[in-house]
């Protein structure tokens, strides 16, 4: 999606120098590692637009100021968020205009995997995730309360392998077992899905899905 945006004619209609970019989650790997979300985002989009370097806020890795301590790195990122939050913002998290999420076949979002302790977190906004079922096992992630501070939450899914996860997310399931069910924006929540991913959406919800 980021590569498509970089290639789109409308790309230059965006005033990139006014945009602040944060991460919803990150693999706890060194800067520049090919499996880091930051690395992919820079390669696909950020290196091709006029974004200010100071406006890009990657999550720390083990080569960061806290070394190989993901809990300290998570607290550092939470502190960075608090530092730019406005007094009216909830939980010390900026009111993101858009928070973009993917969804896994197991219905995970960010690095919030079904049944993991991070899904019970109500106080912290950024947590270390250990033992993730998808490698690498150690990650940093926004929590559900932080995700819900966004004005808009957009969940993107494509392919038939995501169809069951989309169905569960829209079925009213609890977020501990279906984390995507807890992805909600303050103003709007959009599931942006193709026909294959929409294959199991209940008929009564189908007219609201974006294809």
C-alpha positions as a Markdown table, in Angstrom:
| # | Residue | x | y | z |
|---|---|---|---|---|
| 1 | Unk | 0.0 | 0.0 | 0.0 |
| 2 | Unk | 2.8 | 2.4 | 0.9 |
| 3 | Unk | 4.5 | 1.7 | -2.4 |
| 4 | Unk | 1.3 | 2.4 | -4.3 |
| 5 | Unk | 0.9 | 5.6 | -2.5 |
| 6 | Unk | 4.5 | 6.6 | -3.4 |
| 7 | Unk | 3.7 | 5.9 | -7.1 |
| 8 | Unk | 0.3 | 7.7 | -7.1 |
| 9 | Unk | 0.0 | 11.0 | -9.0 |
| 10 | Unk | -1.8 | 12.4 | -5.9 |
| 11 | Unk | 1.2 | 11.8 | -3.7 |
| 12 | Unk | 2.5 | 15.3 | -4.2 |
| 13 | Unk | -0.8 | 16.8 | -3.2 |
| 14 | Unk | 0.1 | 15.9 | 0.4 |
| 15 | Unk | 2.1 | 18.5 | 2.3 |
| 16 | Unk | 4.4 | 15.8 | 3.8 |
| 17 | Unk | 6.4 | 18.4 | 5.8 |
| 18 | Unk | 3.3 | 18.8 | 8.1 |
| 19 | Unk | 2.8 | 15.1 | 8.8 |
| 20 | Unk | 4.0 | 13.4 | 11.9 |
| 21 | Unk | 4.5 | 9.7 | 11.5 |
| 22 | Unk | 4.4 | 7.2 | 14.4 |
| 23 | Unk | 4.3 | 3.4 | 14.6 |
| 24 | Unk | 1.6 | 1.2 | 15.9 |
| 25 | Unk | 4.1 | -1.7 | 16.5 |
| 26 | Unk | 7.6 | -2.7 | 15.6 |
| 27 | Unk | 9.7 | -5.9 | 15.6 |
| 28 | Unk | 12.4 | -5.4 | 18.2 |
| 29 | Unk | 15.3 | -5.5 | 15.8 |
| 30 | Unk | 18.2 | -3.1 | 15.0 |
| 31 | Unk | 17.7 | -0.1 | 12.8 |
| 32 | Unk | 17.9 | -1.0 | 9.2 |
| 33 | Unk | 17.0 | -4.6 | 9.7 |
| 34 | Unk | 15.0 | -5.8 | 6.7 |
| 35 | Unk | 12.2 | -7.2 | 8.9 |
| 36 | Unk | 11.6 | -3.9 | 10.8 |
| 37 | Unk | 8.4 | -2.2 | 9.8 |
| 38 | Unk | 10.3 | 1.1 | 9.8 |
| 39 | Unk | 12.7 | -0.3 | 7.1 |
| 40 | Unk | 9.9 | -1.3 | 4.9 |
| 41 | Unk | 8.1 | 2.0 | 5.3 |
| 42 | Unk | 11.2 | 4.0 | 4.5 |
| 43 | Unk | 12.0 | 1.9 | 1.4 |
| 44 | Unk | 8.4 | 1.9 | 0.1 |
| 45 | Unk | 7.4 | 5.5 | 0.8 |
| 46 | Unk | 9.2 | 7.7 | 3.3 |
| 47 | Unk | 12.5 | 7.9 | 1.3 |
| 48 | Unk | 10.5 | 9.2 | -1.7 |
| 49 | Unk | 8.6 | 12.1 | -0.1 |
| 50 | Unk | 9.6 | 15.4 | 1.5 |
| 51 | Unk | 8.9 | 14.3 | 5.1 |
| 52 | Unk | 11.0 | 16.0 | 7.7 |
| 53 | Unk | 13.4 | 13.6 | 9.5 |
| 54 | Unk | 12.3 | 14.9 | 12.9 |
| 55 | Unk | 8.7 | 14.1 | 12.1 |
| 56 | Unk | 9.4 | 10.4 | 11.7 |
| 57 | Unk | 9.2 | 8.6 | 15.1 |
| 58 | Unk | 10.4 | 5.0 | 14.8 |
| 59 | Unk | 10.1 | 2.7 | 17.8 |
| 60 | Unk | 13.5 | 1.8 | 19.4 |
| 61 | Unk | 15.3 | -1.4 | 18.7 |
| 62 | Unk | 18.0 | -3.3 | 20.7 |
| 63 | Unk | 20.6 | -0.9 | 19.3 |
| 64 | Unk | 18.7 | 2.1 | 20.8 |
| 65 | Unk | 19.4 | 4.0 | 24.0 |
| 66 | Unk | 17.9 | 1.2 | 26.2 |
| 67 | Unk | 19.9 | -1.6 | 24.6 |
| 68 | Unk | 18.3 | -5.1 | 24.6 |
| 69 | Unk | 15.5 | -4.1 | 27.1 |
| 70 | Unk | 12.2 | -4.0 | 25.3 |
| 71 | Unk | 10.3 | -2.9 | 28.4 |
| 72 | Unk | 12.5 | 0.2 | 28.7 |
| 73 | Unk | 12.2 | 0.8 | 25.0 |
| 74 | Unk | 8.4 | 0.6 | 25.3 |
| 75 | Unk | 8.3 | 3.1 | 28.1 |
| 76 | Unk | 10.6 | 5.4 | 26.2 |
| 77 | Unk | 8.2 | 5.4 | 23.3 |
| 78 | Unk | 5.3 | 6.0 | 25.6 |
| 79 | Unk | 7.1 | 9.0 | 27.1 |
| 80 | Unk | 7.7 | 10.4 | 23.6 |
| 81 | Unk | 4.0 | 10.1 | 22.9 |
| 82 | Unk | 3.1 | 11.9 | 26.2 |
| 83 | Unk | 5.5 | 14.7 | 25.3 |
| 84 | Unk | 3.6 | 15.7 | 22.2 |
| 85 | Unk | 0.1 | 14.9 | 23.5 |
| 86 | Unk | -2.2 | 17.9 | 24.1 |
| 87 | Unk | -4.0 | 18.5 | 27.4 |
| 88 | Unk | -7.3 | 17.4 | 25.9 |
| 89 | Unk | -5.9 | 14.1 | 24.6 |
| 90 | Unk | -6.8 | 11.0 | 26.4 |
| 91 | Unk | -4.2 | 8.7 | 28.2 |
| 92 | Unk | -1.3 | 10.9 | 27.2 |
| 93 | Unk | -1.5 | 9.8 | 23.6 |
| 94 | Unk | -1.9 | 12.2 | 20.7 |
| 95 | Unk | -5.2 | 12.1 | 18.9 |
| 96 | Unk | -3.9 | 10.5 | 15.7 |
| 97 | Unk | -5.8 | 11.5 | 12.6 |
| 98 | Unk | -5.5 | 8.1 | 11.1 |
| 99 | Unk | -4.2 | 4.8 | 12.6 |
| 100 | Unk | -3.6 | 2.3 | 9.9 |
| 101 | Unk | -3.6 | -1.4 | 10.8 |
| 102 | Unk | -3.2 | -4.7 | 9.0 |
| 103 | Unk | -4.9 | -7.8 | 10.3 |
| 104 | Unk | -3.4 | -11.3 | 10.5 |
| 105 | Unk | -5.2 | -14.6 | 9.7 |
| 106 | Unk | -5.4 | -15.1 | 13.5 |
| 107 | Unk | -7.1 | -11.6 | 13.7 |
| 108 | Unk | -4.1 | -10.0 | 15.4 |
| 109 | Unk | -3.5 | -6.2 | 14.9 |
| 110 | Unk | -0.3 | -4.3 | 15.6 |
| 111 | Unk | 1.6 | -6.9 | 17.7 |
| 112 | Unk | -1.5 | -7.8 | 19.8 |
| 113 | Unk | -1.9 | -11.5 | 19.3 |
| 114 | Unk | -4.8 | -13.5 | 20.6 |
| 115 | Unk | -4.6 | -14.4 | 24.3 |
| 116 | Unk | -1.4 | -12.6 | 25.0 |
| 117 | Unk | -1.1 | -10.5 | 28.3 |
| 118 | Unk | -0.8 | -7.2 | 26.3 |
| 119 | Unk | -4.5 | -7.5 | 25.5 |
| 120 | Unk | -5.4 | -7.1 | 29.1 |
| 121 | Unk | -3.4 | -3.8 | 29.5 |
| 122 | Unk | -5.6 | -0.9 | 30.4 |
| 123 | Unk | -3.1 | 1.6 | 31.8 |
| 124 | Unk | 0.0 | 1.6 | 29.6 |
| 125 | Unk | 0.0 | 2.9 | 26.1 |
| 126 | Unk | 3.0 | 1.0 | 24.7 |
| 127 | Unk | 4.1 | -2.4 | 25.8 |
| 128 | Unk | 6.8 | -5.0 | 25.1 |
| 129 | Unk | 5.4 | -8.2 | 23.6 |
| 130 | Unk | 7.4 | -11.3 | 24.3 |
| 131 | Unk | 6.6 | -14.8 | 22.9 |
| 132 | Unk | 4.8 | -13.6 | 19.8 |
| 133 | Unk | 3.6 | -16.6 | 17.8 |
| 134 | Unk | 4.9 | -14.9 | 14.6 |
| 135 | Unk | 8.7 | -14.3 | 14.4 |
| 136 | Unk | 10.4 | -12.4 | 15.7 |
| 137 | Unk | 9.0 | -13.2 | 19.1 |
| 138 | Unk | 9.9 | -9.8 | 20.7 |
| 139 | Unk | 8.1 | -6.7 | 19.7 |
| 140 | Unk | 6.8 | -3.3 | 20.8 |
| 141 | Unk | 3.2 | -2.4 | 20.3 |
| 142 | Unk | 0.6 | 0.2 | 21.1 |
| 143 | Unk | -2.1 | -1.2 | 23.4 |
| 144 | Unk | -5.8 | -1.2 | 22.6 |
| 145 | Unk | -6.5 | 1.9 | 24.8 |
| 146 | Unk | -3.8 | 3.8 | 22.8 |
| 147 | Unk | -5.2 | 2.6 | 19.4 |
| 148 | Unk | -8.7 | 3.8 | 20.4 |
| 149 | Unk | -7.3 | 7.3 | 20.9 |
| 150 | Unk | -7.1 | 7.7 | 17.1 |
| 151 | Unk | -9.9 | 9.7 | 15.4 |
| 152 | Unk | -10.0 | 7.2 | 12.5 |
| 153 | Unk | -8.9 | 3.5 | 12.6 |
| 154 | Unk | -8.5 | 1.9 | 9.2 |
| 155 | Unk | -8.0 | -1.9 | 9.0 |
| 156 | Unk | -6.7 | -3.2 | 5.7 |
| 157 | Unk | -7.1 | -6.8 | 4.5 |
| 158 | Unk | -6.8 | -8.6 | 1.3 |
| 159 | Unk | -7.0 | -12.2 | 0.3 |
| 160 | Unk | -9.1 | -15.2 | 1.2 |
| 161 | Unk | -6.7 | -16.2 | 4.0 |
| 162 | Unk | -7.9 | -13.1 | 5.9 |
| 163 | Unk | -11.7 | -13.7 | 5.4 |
| 164 | Unk | -12.2 | -15.6 | 8.6 |
| 165 | Unk | -10.3 | -13.0 | 10.6 |
| 166 | Unk | -12.4 | -10.2 | 9.1 |
| 167 | Unk | -15.6 | -12.1 | 9.9 |
| 168 | Unk | -14.6 | -12.6 | 13.5 |
| 169 | Unk | -13.6 | -8.9 | 13.8 |
| 170 | Unk | -17.0 | -7.8 | 12.7 |
| 171 | Unk | -19.0 | -10.4 | 14.6 |
| 172 | Unk | -18.9 | -8.7 | 18.0 |
| 173 | Unk | -16.3 | -11.0 | 19.5 |
| 174 | Unk | -14.2 | -10.0 | 22.5 |
| 175 | Unk | -10.8 | -8.5 | 21.8 |
| 176 | Unk | -8.8 | -10.9 | 23.9 |
| 177 | Unk | -9.4 | -13.7 | 21.5 |
| 178 | Unk | -10.1 | -11.5 | 18.4 |
| 179 | Unk | -7.8 | -8.4 | 18.8 |
| 180 | Unk | -9.1 | -6.8 | 15.6 |
| 181 | Unk | -12.6 | -6.6 | 17.2 |
| 182 | Unk | -11.1 | -4.1 | 19.6 |
| 183 | Unk | -9.8 | -1.7 | 16.9 |
| 184 | Unk | -12.1 | 1.2 | 17.1 |
| 185 | Unk | -11.6 | 4.9 | 16.2 |
| 186 | Unk | -13.1 | 7.8 | 18.1 |
| 187 | Unk | -14.9 | 9.1 | 15.0 |
| 188 | Unk | -14.7 | 6.3 | 12.5 |
| 189 | Unk | -13.6 | 2.7 | 12.0 |
| 190 | Unk | -13.1 | 1.4 | 8.5 |
| 191 | Unk | -12.4 | -2.1 | 7.2 |
| 192 | Unk | -10.9 | -1.6 | 3.8 |
| 193 | Unk | -11.0 | -5.0 | 2.3 |
| 194 | Unk | -11.1 | -6.7 | -1.1 |
| 195 | Unk | -13.8 | -9.2 | -2.2 |
| 196 | Unk | -11.7 | -12.2 | -1.2 |
| 197 | Unk | -11.3 | -10.9 | 2.3 |
| 198 | Unk | -15.0 | -10.0 | 2.4 |
| 199 | Unk | -16.1 | -13.5 | 1.5 |
| 200 | Unk | -17.4 | -14.3 | 5.0 |
| 201 | Unk | -18.7 | -10.9 | 6.1 |
| 202 | Unk | -22.2 | -11.4 | 7.4 |
| 203 | Unk | -24.8 | -10.2 | 4.8 |
| 204 | Unk | -26.2 | -7.6 | 7.2 |
| 205 | Unk | -22.8 | -6.0 | 7.4 |
| 206 | Unk | -21.8 | -6.4 | 3.8 |
| 207 | Unk | -23.3 | -3.1 | 2.7 |
| 208 | Unk | -21.1 | -1.3 | 5.2 |
| 209 | Unk | -17.8 | -2.9 | 4.1 |
| 210 | Unk | -15.4 | -1.0 | 1.8 |
| 211 | Unk | -14.3 | -3.1 | -1.2 |
